[in-house]
Amino acid sequence: MIERGLEPSKVACITSDDHLGLRSALQRYFPHAAWQRCQTHYQRNAKDKISRRNCSEVHAQLRDVFAAVDYKEARRRAEQMIKQWSSRVPVFAEWLDETIEQPLTVFQLPKAHRLRLRTTNNLEKYHQEIKRRTRVVRIFPNARSCLRLVSALAMEQSEEWLTGPRYLTMVETGTVEQPNKERVLQSAT
């Protein structure tokens, strides 16, 4: 992306899952950007820390934290959740306490951007479409034919982003708070 003209200093926030290689690359090439851990992936990771019978309760509580109106309220709800789970599942409560800042970075962005940047769902939907379309063909005669199909899909998506309704308007970017990168990075280590 940088080779194609993206200026790292203009990137305010990057949303991804907690893949260590990706995070280290983001820190290397986008040192000024805040990192938002995908809230959907975070919820999936939380389910790995608890028993199956507690999954729906934890999911509902995390959705409540993420649906808060501002950072202060989200953090208050998270603290309540940590307190509640510390006696029931201490390992989960400790993990939650150490990592909850990561999916809350989005609260430092303008309210209009939060819903779109809180998860990687849109990108994953695009990847699923590529997978679906390539499975229809089943066997490609060669690698170039696969590349042509995927390139056509990418061009189609690019046209949609350029001519279709705006997924994210950048009108409010002047109101982006400087993310507290230190707080997010501390919770990422």
N, C-alpha and C positions, 0 to 999 in steps of 0.2 A: 504494500500500500504506500509505503514511504517512497519507493522507487517510482510510483505512478503519480506522485505529487502531493500526497497527504502530508501536511505539516504537523509533526508531533506536538509542537507547542500549542496548537489550536484545539487539540483533543482534550475535552474537559473530563469525560467519564467513559469508561469502557466496562461493559457488562459481559461476564463470562462465568463458566462454572469454575470449580476450584482445582483445575488441572495445574499441577505445579510447573510443568514446562511452559505452559501458556502464560501463567502469571509471571514467571521470571523473564520471559520475552517481553511482556507488557512493561515490566519495570525497566527493562533495558532500553526499549525503543520509545516508550511513552512515559518518561519519568515524571512528568508534570500532571498526568491524568490520574484521576481517582479511579479506584476499582470497585465496581458493584458486583457482588456475587449474585448470580441468578437466584431469585427467590424460589423458583420452582425446583431447581437443583438442591438448594438448601433444604427444602422440605423433604425431598427424597433422601438426602443424607441424614436428616434427623430421624427418619423412620428406621434407619439402620442401627440407631443407638437405643431403641426402645423395643418393647415386646409388641407383637401384632395387635393385642387387645387395646393398647394405648394409642395406636396410630391415628384414629379419627379424632381423638381428643387433642393430640399434639398438633395435627393438621389444622384444626379449627382455631387453636390458640395462636399458632404462627400466622394464620390468615388475619386474625384480629390484630396482631402486632403490625403486620405489613399494611393493614388498612387504616392505620392511625392517620390523623390529619397533619401531624408534624413530627419531627424527630423526637422532641421532648416527650410527647405522648407515646410514641412507639417504644422509646427506651423505658418509660414507666411500665408499660404493659409487659415488656420483656423481663424487667426486674421482678414483676409479680410472678411471671411464669417460671423464672429461675428459682424463686423462693418456693413455689409450690412443688416443683420437681426435685428439689434438693433432698427432701426427705424420702421421696418415693423411688427415684432413680438418680442417685448422686452423680454417676458417671455422665448421664445425659445432661444434667443441670450444669455440670462443670464444662462440658463441651459447648453448651449453649452460651454460658457466660464468656467463654474464650472467643467465640466466633460470631456472636450476634451483631457486632458492628458491621460485618462484611455485607449482609443484605440490606443494611439501613443507609448505605451511602447515598442512595437515590433521594433521600430526604433533603440533601443539600442542593438539589436541582430545582428549577422552577416547577411548580405544581403541575402544569400542563405537560411536562416531559416525564413525570414520574411513572405513569402507567405504562408508557412505551419502553422505558429503559430499565424497568425493574427485573425483566427476565430476558432470556434469549429465545423465547418461544417463536418469534417471527422468523428468525434465522433457521431454527430447527424445522419449522413448517416448510420453508424453502428447500432444505436438504431432503425432507421426506418426499417432496414433490419430485425432485431429481431421482431419488431412489425408485419411486413408483414408476416414473416414465422409463427408466432404464430397465426395470424388470419386465415391462411389457415386451420389449425387444428380445429379452432373454439371452440371446447369443449374438454378439457383435462380430462381424467378419474380421475386424481389426481394431486396434486401439484408436485409430484416427476417426473411425465412424462413431465410436462412443464419445470422443472429444467433440465431434461436430454436434451431436445431440445435446450434450451438456452445455456447450457454448451457445447453442440456439436458445436453450432454456434460460441461460444467464442473460442473454441479450433481451429476451422477452421480459424478464424480471426488471432489468435495467430500464427498459422503455416504460414499464408500469410505474416504476418509481419516479421517472422524469415527467410523465404525462398524466398519471392518475392522481387521485387525491393524496395530499401530503400526509405521510405517515407521522412525520414530526416536523413541525414548523420551527424555524430557527429565529423567529421574531423575538422571542423572549430570552435569547442567549445572553444578552447583556445583564440579565438579572441572576445569572448563575453565581452562587456563592463559591468562594474558593473552598474546595473540599478540604476537610481536615484529613489530609493524606496520612499523617502520622498515626492518628487514631485507627484508621482502616488498616494500615500496614502492620501496626502492632498486633491487631487481631488476626492478621493473615499469617503470622509466624508461629 
